[in-house]
């Protein structure tokens, strides 16, 4: 099968790899029809993780079931399915509580597993023609009859739509709340869409990329260009001097300011921008260690964080990757009912063979490259 393979820092290739196949009775084999490049893939692409060379990338996947293991009961050949990026077993303590992003079975020794991702288990990614799905009955979300027509919407259920929703849940968004979202990348834009659906009264999205801020405005948010570094003060002013009720961090440890990485910038800005006793949800990726960081603290996975200010304001913070299965059924139904159209942020739909160039363009944050969907079938 053709697949996108990590060959080292800033080098991916599309080449023939052994076909994915059923390995256990609970597996499902999926022919991939859509698979996305995620901002998290760029951490590996840039050589900022321990990703091994020769591995297939891709954790945002959708396709058609072509084979099922002997123990699979619910999923059938011919089903169109979307897979959460995080792999859950369905029966461990965390999965039973709905915390499928922190499965205790799928990746022994660590809470959490994913397709084609560093330190998240041995599972191959789905930027390929075929994907083996472990615990298939649990991990395959079956799609409705309009699955082919709305494929570019449904594929975003694999990660960024649920992750954006998760950011608002962690922050505690309620109808009528004001919310400040740092980051107008795909996840930040999905947080804005989620906040809109949940009835937020004022949605402010902060970034420095003009094209992404334009998309945020298209989604009904107030765009705030932080090129001058005064976004937190402007948010306070725009909320009558109180600060936003809620805040979302959708950037992560590679946040940049004038070309230099400042990993603590968004977190400290949110403490300033959110009102006393407000909530902050953090879904941007922060890692336990980052040897490639420019900042000495960041190399050890640490931040110079304004904890004293957070404490004095009585704010609360919740963090972590999205438990996709906690949200994907309901978000699927919003798409099916025409209440949500996440695909409006997709900038490029390309054949799998163009993946190397797409990675390069997306990694450079070139204007107009917001979200890339790859089509292995052409």
Beta strands, then each sheet from edge to edge (+ up, - down):
strand 1: 2-8
strand 2: 11-16
strand 3: 28-37
strand 4: 61-68
strand 5: 80-83
strand 6: 130-133
strand 7: 140-142
strand 8: 178-182
strand 9: 202-207
strand 10: 222-225
strand 11: 244-249
strand 12: 256-257
strand 13: 260-261
strand 14: 274-282
strand 15: 316-319
strand 16: 348-351
strand 17: 372-375
sheet 1: 1+ 2-
sheet 2: 6+ 3- 4+ 5- 7+
sheet 3: 6+ 3- 17+ 16+
sheet 4: 10+ 9+ 8+ 11+ 14+ 15+
sheet 5: 12+ 13-
end
